[in-house]
Amino acid sequence: MISTQDRCDAVTLIDEAVKKGARLFRACAELRLCTRTYRRWTGLNGEVKGDARPAAIRPTPANALSEAERQRLVAIASQPEFASLPPSQIVPTLADRGEYLASESSFYRVLKAVICQGSCPVTQAAFFSFLSSCLTGLSHTVAGRSQFRVVPRQRPGLAALAFS
């Protein structure tokens, strides 16, 4: 989005060029704007209008998940059976049981929103704990010389890379 101040500056430059004899479309072209943009930015009496998109009223889609459905998604993703699985595995597992709650992308969107708020039982700490338990003991040799190994740290849920 272009700030209102930048719009004012652009309109002022275009107006000055037009007053000195330049054609409107040529003055706009110098700033890489089309004349339609210039007209949209200026009102009938010449004042510069701000961007109306942030203040636009956007209705909620008819197929949006309700708050109860969102809470059910979080509750199911928090169950021990699904706590370590990504939505790409949760949705097919539920579909095999004949349950459909939401699409995979809806699962991701809801869980991301809840985890970012810090109010989800499936927290980032649980994720890192799961990740470090999967990687502990893993080793790899790079270019035949240096080797790294994932080792557990003192605090639960953390791991570190040890280079040799």
N, C-alpha and C positions, 0 to 999 in steps of 0.2 A: 504494500500500500504506500501511496505517496502522501507524505504529510501535508497538512493544510498550508504550512509555511512554504514548502517547495512548490505547491500549486500556485500560491500567490506570487512567488518569484517568477515562475514560468509565464503566468498570465501577464505580469507587469512587463516582462521582456517582449512578449508577443505584441502587446498593446503599443509599446514604444516603437517597435519595428513597423507596425501598421500605420501609426501616426506619421512616420517619416517616409511613407510611400510604398512600403513593401506589401505584397499580396498576403492575405491571411494564410493561405495554404503553404506559401513559401516560408513564412515566419514559423509556422508550426513544424514544418519539415526540418528546419534547422535544429529544433529541439527534439526531433524524432517523435513528434506527436501528430495525430491526425486532427483535422478541423473538428470532427465530431467530438473528440475528447475535449478540445478547447471549449466548445459550446456546452458540453455537459458540465464542465468545471465552473462556467460562469453563468450567473443568473440573468434574468431579463434586464436588470438595471446595471449589470457589469460587476456585481460583487462575486467573490470567489466562494463557492460552496465547498464544504468539507465532505469527506467520504461518508456516505450514509450506510455502508455495509456493516460496520460494527454495531450500529444501533438498530439494524433490521430485525424485525420480529420473525423468527423462524418457528413454525409450528412443529410440535413433536409428531414424528411419523406414526401412522396408525398401527404399524407392526412393531413398534418399539417394545422392548421388554419392560414389564411392570416391575415395581420395586420388590414385590413378592417373588417374582421369577428370578430376579437378580440375586436375592438372598438364598434362594434354593440352589442356584448355580454355585455360589460360594460354599454353601453347606455341603454339597456333593463333592466339590473339589477338595474340601477340607477333610473328608473321610479318609481314614488310614489306607483304604484300598486304592484311592486315587491321589493321595497327597504327593506322591513322587512321580506322577505321570503328567505329561503335557496334555493340553486339550486335544491334540491330534490323536491321542490314544484313548482319552476319556470318552469322546463322542462316539467312536465306533463300538466301544465296550458297552455303553448304554444302549446303542442301537441294536446290538446283538440281544439284549435283554428286552427289547421292544419299547424302550423309553426314548423319547426325543424331547430334550429340554430347549436346546438352542443350537445354532450352527457353531462350527469350530471357531470361526472368527468372532462370534459373539462371546464365546467362552474366553478367548484371549482378551478381548476388549474389557469385559467385566472384571476379570481377574487382575488385569493390569491396573485398572482404576482403583480396585480395592487394595492391592499391594502398595501402590503409590501413596495411598492415604495412611498406610501403616495399621489398618484395622483388621487385617485378614489373618486367620490362624495359619494359613500357608504363607509364612513370612519369608523375607529375603534370607534370614538366618537359616531357616529350614532348607531353603534351596541350596545355599552354600554348604550346609552340612551334608546334604545328599550328594552334591558334586564332589566334595573332598573325599567322602567315603568311596565313591566310584573310582576316584583317581589315585587313592593311596596305594603305594607300592608300584605304580606305573613308572617305567623307566624308558628312556629313549637315547640312542647314541646319535649325535649330530656330526655328520661328515667324518665319521671314524675317529674323532679326537675327543670332543667334550661330550659328557653324558649328563643328563639331568634325571632326577628321581623325585617323585612327589612323596613328601614325608608329612605325617601329622604333626600339628603344633600342639602346644600345651593347652590352649583353649579349645574346647570342643567345637567342631564345625569349621575349623580353619586348617589349611594345609599350606605348605611352603614348597618351593622348588629348591632342591639341593643340587648344585652343580659340582661335577668332579672332573 
